[in-house]
Amino acid sequence: MATATVTPSDLTITPRDREFGRDGATPRWWHGGNPYATAMYNALSATFPDGEAFFVRSVRAFAKDCPEALKKDIKAFTTQEAIHSREHDAFNKRASESGYDMGPLYDRVRERIALLQDKPQVASLAATMVLEHYTAILAQEILANPKHFEGAEEATAMLWKWHAAEEIEHKGVAYDTWMHATRDWSRFKRWSVKAKVMLYVTSHFFPDRFKGALYLLEQDGITGWKAKWGLIKYGLVSPGMFRKILGAWLEFFLPKFHPWNEDDRELIAAYEDAEGHKYMRNGKKVRAAA
């Protein structure tokens, strides 16, 4: 089977070395004093240190046999993901310092990753491809709608916007690696496997994050239906992040889907123009894999 990609030929994946929030404590309710917004993003952040290390391992396992252009993109992808892991690990430690017990959230992520330990490597790649679609569509919504971080503490908001810009930039890497790794599969087999993996991951991803956010809210004394409705309202009503990404989630199931069917690099350019100069580490950009 052919492995042609629609990834833009002029795309450059540039790791941006940033540090956020190192000069002071992060407020406990850093998201404009909103405990529900804070809990939702804290629960998401808890997935990144181990999750993105898993992504790197999964993609790197297939890099040796890839075309040179894709090898280059994988190298830049792994550098970006390594820096993301570092910055979210630092943020998560600040969340712990503000009084939250984050341990059970980390444990849940590790349990999910461990389920793939004895599976073929292509299973980890498939899970990575699916989760990279999640990060890409979340990233697009974050950069397209300023309301998502309205009123948030600046350094933390900048962390999420920087992360979003790079997730958009490398959104095709895991998918292109998957397409190359499964190049001998039939088109139907590819579609069937990726659809099943997406449905399986989705059935766990949102319940796990919801339970994690509820656990964090419980530590603030917010429990029961008050906690559940607060999260549902924030996630589905206003600003409604998870409602707004539903259409992009469904596009994954289209037979000719590719992450770069929508070229949204204008969001990266807008980020660079407005905020890309902030929080640079040692005034430099990293351009090679660690």
N, C-alpha and C positions, 0 to 999 in steps of 0.2 A: 504493500500500500504506500501511496505517496505521503510525504511528511512536510508538505509545503506549509509555510507559516505566513500569516498576515502581519506579523510584528513589523513595525515600520523599519525600513532599511537604514534610516538616518537616526534611529533611536540610540542615545547614549545613556547608559546607566551609570550615574555618578554618585558614589557614596559621599554623603555630606557629614563630616564628623562634627557632632554637636554635643554639648553638655547642658543639661537643664536642671535648675533647682539646687545647685550645689552650694549656693551662698546663703542658705537659710532653710528653716523648717517649712514644710508644705502644710497649709491649714488643713485641719481634719476634714472639713467640708469645703474642699478647695474649689468646687464647681459652683461658685456664686452662693454659697451657703445652702445649696440644695442637696439634701442627703441621698435622694434617689439617683440623681445624676452622678453624684460622687460614687455611690455604690456600684452603679452600672459600669462606669469606666474603670474603677478599681478592680472589679471582677474580670473585665477584659484584660487589663494590664497584667493580672496574675498569670494569664496564659502565655505571655510572650517569652520570658526567658527560656523556659524549657521547650515551649512550642516552636520557637524560631530556631533553636539549636536542632530540633528534630527536622525542621524543613531543610536546613543546610545539609544534614547527613543524608536525607532522602534524595535530594537532587544531586549531590556530589557523587553518590553511588553509581550514577549513570553518566557522569561527565566524560570519562575517558573515551567513550565511543561516540561522542557527539561531534557534529561539525565544528570547525574552528570558531565560527561566529557565535555559536551557542555556548561553546566553552568559555569564551570571553564574557558573555552575559552571565553565565553561572558564577564565574569568579567575582564579578561585580555584585551579583545578587548575594553571594555568601558574605561579602564584606558589609553590605548594607544590613543584612540580617544580624550579623554579629554585633554591630553597633546598636541596633534596635534592642537586642537582648541586654546589652550593657546598660542602656539608658532606662529601660523599663525595670531592670533589676534595681537600679538606684532609686527610681521612683517608688517601687514597691517597698523598699526599705524605709523610705520616708513615710509611706502610709502606715507601716508597722510602728515607726517612731511616734506617729500621731495617736497611736493607741489601738490600732486594728490588729487582730490575729489573722494573718493571711495564710497560715500554714495549711489548713484544710483545703484551700483553693489550689495551692501548689500540688498537694497530694492527689487531688482529683485529676489534674492535667497529667501527672506522671502515671496514674493508673490507666488513663486512656492510651497514652503512648505505649505503655507496656503490653497492651493487648496486641500490638503489631510486632512484637519482638520476635516471635517464631513464624511470622508470615513471610512470604517472598518479598524481596525488596520493592517489587513493583507495587505492592499493596501500600507501602509507606509513601511511595511517590504519588499514587492515586489520592491518598488522603491529603498529602501536601498540596496537590493541584486543586483540590476542592477547597481547602482552607485558604489558599491564596486567592481564590475567587471571592471568598468572604471578605478577606482583608481589603481587596481591591474595591469592592462595591461599597464597603463601609468608608474607605478612604475617599472615594469620589464624593459621597454624600457629605463627609466632614468638610472638604474643601469647597464644595459648591454652595453650602448653606451656612453662613456665619452664625446662625442662631444656635448651632449645636454647642458652641463654646462661648456664647454670650455671657459675660459676667464672670467667667472662670479666671482663676489665678493665672497670671500671664505665662510664667515659665512652664506650667503644666499644659496649658492650652497650646503653647508653641511646641511642646514635645509631641502632642498628638498631631498637629498639623504637619510638622516635619516628617513624622512617621508616615502620615497619609501620602505626602508627596512622593516618597520613595516607594511605597507600596504600589501606587499607580505606575510609576516608572518601570518597575520590574514585574508587572502583573502577568506578563506572558512567559516568563522564564520556566516556571514549573510546568505550565501547559505545553510549551514547546518540547521540554524534556520528556514529558509523558508521550507526546506524539511520536517522538523519535524512538523511545524505548519500546513502544507498541507498534512500530511500523510494519511488523509482519502480521498483525492482527487484522481481522476483517473489520470493515467500518461498523457493522452492527455490534460486534463484540466490544469494540472501543466504547461505543455509545452506551451499550447496556451496562458495562462495568462502571463507567464514570457516573451514570445516572444512579445506579444502586449505591455507590459510595457516597454521592451527594446526599441522598435520602437518609442513609445510615448516619452520616456525620451530623446532618441537621437534626436528627431525632435526639442526639445527645448534646450538641453544641449549645442550643438555647436553654434546655432544661438545666444543664450544668451551670451556665452563667447566671441564670435566674436564681438558682439555689445558692450560688456563691454570693450574689448581691443581697439576698435575703439574710444570709449569715452575717454579712457586714452590717446590715441595718439592725439586726438583732442586737449587735454590740452597741448601737446607738439608742437602744430601748424602743425601737420601732418594729413592731411584730404584727402577726396576723394579717387580716385583710387590709389594714392600713398600709403595711409594707408592700403587699402584693399589688394593691391598686396604685400606689405611688409609682412603682416600677412599670406597671402596664401603661399607665397614663403617660409617663415620660417616654417610654420606648415605642408606643404605638400611636399616641394621640399628638402630643406636642412636647418637643419638636418632632417626635415620631420617627426616629432613625430606622427602626426595624420595619415599620410600615412602608417607608419610602424606598427601601432597597428590595422590596418584594419583586418588582418587575425585573430588576437586574438579576436577581436570584433565579427567576424562571427562565431567563435567556440561556442559562447554562445547559438546559435540556434540549435546545434547538440542535438539529443535526449538523449544521455548519457553524456552530458556536466557536468563537475564539475570543479571548479577552480583548484583543486589539481590534475587534470589529467596530468598537467605538474608540476613536482616538481622542482622549480627553487630556492631552498634554497641556492644553491651555490652562488647566487648573494648576499644574506644576509651575508654569511660567508666571501665573498670577501670584502664587506663593513666593516664588523667588523674588519677584519685583517688590512685594510688600514686606516680606518677613524673612527671606532666605539669608539675609546677612546677620541675623540675630543668633546669639548663643554658639557662635563658631568656636570650636576647640583649638586653641593655639593659633587662631586665625587661618587655619588650613582646611583643605578638603582631602579626604583619603581617596586614592584612585586605584589602589591595588588590593587584592585580597590579603587578609592577614595570614 
